Amino acid sequence: MLVHGVSWNDYVVAREALEHSGLRMAFCDGELELMSPLRPHEEWKTNIARLVELWALERDVPLYGYGSTTFKNALRKRGVEADECYCVGAQMGEWPQIVVEVVHTHPFEIDRRKLYEALGAPELWIFEQGAFSIWHHHGGAYCRVDRSTLLPELDFMRLAQLAVRVDQPEALKEWREVIRTR
């Protein structure tokens, strides 16, 4: 659901009041998007997180995960909970380095690139229709790139195939074998 004409203060009050409700919110330029994730969405985002984290562990990449932390910027009037977010090499300061967003049923009402551009996340990974699009923040805007600049060896095509697998343990085992044989 998308609500127009919402003030920053109303967003902050609603976010705080509904913090533990499971309701996801995104706020940008007076528009408030409300979403209650369905089971397949949660399965895919969890699979992606587990696979990325296994890859980092096996490759000895220092990856810090922050799940669906709420990020807000009052000056830019932006707020959102990422599906997953990470930092590489160091713990998070103000913002994550990598944001993962999963689109399951229909595209977001609020453009995630516009939202995260203002928050300054260096990379945005959008998983939609069984594939990843990778966006790198450059010169104040996102540009689509072929691979992650922070995790350039990560195989997004294989990751996407495994992310939608129903048998999660088997997907993890298969991914581990792929990582170990490269």
C-alpha positions as CSV (number, residue, x, y, z in Angstrom):
1,M,0.0,0.0,0.0
2,L,1.2,3.5,-0.8
3,V,0.2,6.6,1.1
4,H,0.8,10.0,-0.3
5,G,1.3,13.3,1.6
6,V,2.9,11.9,4.7
7,S,5.1,14.2,6.8
8,W,8.5,13.1,8.0
9,N,7.3,13.3,11.6
10,D,4.2,11.2,10.9
11,Y,6.5,8.5,9.3
12,V,8.8,8.6,12.4
13,V,5.8,8.2,14.8
14,A,4.3,5.4,12.7
15,R,7.7,3.6,12.4
16,E,8.3,3.7,16.1
17,A,4.7,2.7,17.0
18,L,4.8,-0.3,14.6
19,E,8.4,-1.3,15.2
20,H,7.7,-4.8,16.2
21,S,4.7,-5.5,14.0
22,G,6.5,-7.1,11.1
23,L,5.2,-4.3,8.9
24,R,7.9,-3.0,6.5
25,M,8.0,0.7,5.7
26,A,9.8,2.8,3.1
27,F,9.5,6.6,3.1
28,C,10.6,9.0,0.4
29,D,9.5,12.5,-0.5
30,G,6.2,12.3,1.4
31,E,5.3,8.9,0.2
32,L,4.9,6.0,2.7
33,E,5.0,2.4,1.4
34,L,3.6,-0.3,3.7
35,M,4.3,-3.9,3.0
36,S,3.8,-7.2,4.9
37,P,6.2,-9.7,3.3
38,L,4.9,-13.0,2.2
39,R,6.5,-16.3,3.0
40,P,8.2,-16.7,-0.5
41,H,9.8,-13.3,-0.1
42,E,11.1,-14.1,3.3
43,E,12.4,-17.5,2.1
44,W,14.3,-15.9,-0.8
45,K,15.8,-13.1,1.3
46,T,16.9,-15.6,3.9
47,N,18.3,-17.9,1.3
48,I,20.3,-15.1,-0.3
49,A,21.6,-14.0,3.1
50,R,22.7,-17.6,4.0
51,L,24.3,-18.1,0.7
52,V,26.2,-14.8,0.7
53,E,27.3,-15.4,4.3
54,L,28.5,-18.9,3.5
55,W,30.4,-17.6,0.5
56,A,32.1,-14.9,2.6
57,L,33.0,-17.5,5.3
58,E,34.4,-20.0,2.8
59,R,36.4,-17.2,1.0
60,D,37.6,-15.7,4.3
61,V,35.9,-12.3,3.5
62,P,35.2,-10.3,6.6
63,L,31.5,-9.7,6.0
64,Y,29.3,-8.0,8.7
65,G,25.5,-8.6,8.4
66,Y,22.9,-6.2,9.7
67,G,19.6,-7.9,8.5
68,S,16.7,-5.6,8.0
69,T,17.9,-2.7,10.2
70,T,15.8,0.5,9.9
71,F,17.8,3.4,8.3
72,K,16.5,7.0,8.5
73,N,17.8,10.3,7.4
74,A,15.7,13.3,8.7
75,L,17.5,15.9,6.5
76,R,16.8,14.0,3.3
77,K,13.5,12.7,4.6
78,R,14.2,9.1,3.8
79,G,13.6,5.9,5.8
80,V,13.6,2.2,4.9
81,E,14.3,-1.3,6.2
82,A,16.5,-3.2,3.8
83,D,15.8,-6.9,3.3
84,E,19.4,-7.6,4.1
85,C,22.5,-5.3,4.4
86,Y,26.2,-5.8,4.9
87,C,29.6,-4.1,5.3
88,V,32.8,-5.6,4.0
89,G,36.0,-5.4,6.0
90,A,34.7,-3.3,9.0
91,Q,31.7,-2.9,11.1
92,M,29.0,-0.5,9.9
93,G,29.2,3.2,10.6
94,E,26.1,5.2,9.7
95,W,25.1,3.3,6.6
96,P,25.7,-0.2,5.2
97,Q,27.9,-0.7,2.2
98,I,25.6,-3.3,0.5
99,V,21.9,-3.3,0.5
100,V,19.9,-6.3,-0.7
101,E,16.2,-5.9,-1.8
102,V,14.0,-8.8,-2.9
103,V,11.0,-8.2,-5.1
104,H,8.6,-11.1,-5.0
105,T,5.1,-10.3,-6.2
106,H,5.3,-6.8,-7.8
107,P,7.7,-4.0,-8.1
108,F,8.2,-1.5,-5.3
109,E,5.9,1.5,-5.3
110,I,8.9,3.7,-4.1
111,D,11.9,3.4,-6.3
112,R,14.6,1.8,-4.2
113,R,17.5,3.4,-6.2
114,K,16.1,6.9,-5.5
115,L,15.7,6.0,-1.9
116,Y,19.1,4.5,-1.3
117,E,20.9,7.1,-3.4
118,A,19.9,9.7,-0.8
119,L,21.1,7.4,2.0
120,G,24.5,6.8,0.4
121,A,24.6,3.0,0.2
122,P,27.5,2.2,-2.2
123,E,25.9,-0.9,-3.6
124,L,22.3,-2.0,-4.1
125,W,21.5,-5.6,-5.1
126,I,17.9,-6.1,-6.3
127,F,16.7,-9.6,-6.8
128,E,13.7,-9.7,-9.1
129,Q,12.2,-12.3,-11.5
130,G,14.9,-14.8,-10.5
131,A,17.9,-12.5,-11.3
132,F,20.0,-9.9,-9.6
133,S,20.6,-6.4,-10.9
134,I,23.6,-4.8,-9.3
135,W,23.8,-1.0,-8.8
136,H,26.9,1.0,-7.8
137,H,26.6,4.5,-6.4
138,H,28.8,6.8,-8.5
139,G,28.6,10.5,-8.8
140,G,25.4,10.9,-6.7
141,A,23.4,8.3,-8.6
142,Y,23.3,4.5,-9.2
143,C,24.7,3.0,-12.3
144,R,24.0,-0.6,-13.2
145,V,27.1,-2.8,-13.2
146,D,27.9,-6.3,-14.2
147,R,29.4,-7.3,-10.8
148,S,29.8,-6.1,-7.3
149,T,32.7,-3.7,-6.7
150,L,32.8,-4.8,-3.1
151,L,32.6,-8.6,-3.7
152,P,33.7,-8.9,-7.3
153,E,34.2,-12.7,-7.2
154,L,30.7,-13.4,-6.1
155,D,28.8,-15.4,-8.8
156,F,25.4,-13.7,-9.0
157,M,24.0,-16.0,-11.7
158,R,24.6,-19.1,-9.5
159,L,23.5,-17.3,-6.4
160,A,20.2,-16.4,-8.1
161,Q,19.6,-20.0,-9.1
162,L,20.2,-21.3,-5.6
163,A,18.2,-18.5,-3.9
164,V,14.9,-19.8,-5.1
165,R,15.6,-23.4,-4.3
166,V,13.0,-24.9,-2.0
167,D,15.4,-27.3,-0.4
168,Q,17.5,-24.8,1.5
169,P,20.0,-27.3,3.1
170,E,20.8,-28.8,-0.3
171,A,21.2,-25.4,-1.9
172,L,23.7,-24.5,0.8
173,K,25.6,-27.8,0.3
174,E,25.7,-27.3,-3.5
175,W,26.9,-23.7,-3.0
176,R,29.6,-24.8,-0.6
177,E,30.9,-27.3,-3.2
178,V,30.9,-24.7,-5.9
179,I,32.9,-22.3,-3.7
180,R,35.4,-24.9,-2.7
181,T,36.1,-26.1,-6.2
182,R,36.9,-22.6,-7.6
